[in-house]
C-alpha cells in the first residue's frame, strides 16, 4: 500500500480500507491466539498500513480556518473564575 495511492482516494474509500485492515489485524490476532499464525511479519505490515491510512485520512480532512474573533483570557485564572 503506497502513500501516493492512498492520497488519491476519498475519505469514504479510506475509511473502508481502514475497516478492512482492522478486520485483518483482528483475524491475525485470533490466528495467533489459536496457534495458527503462519506469517509473523504480517502483524507489522498490517499495523503500518493502518498508520498509513490514518495519516491519509488526516491529510484529507479540510483545514479549519480560525475565526477573526480572538479569544481573550485576560482577567481569568486557570480555574475559570474571574480575577479576584
Secondary structure, DSSP 8 states (H G I E B T S, - for coil): --HHHHHTS-HHHHHHHHHHHHHHHHHHHHHHHTT----THHHHHHHHHHHHHHHHHHHHS------SS----TTB-TTS-B--
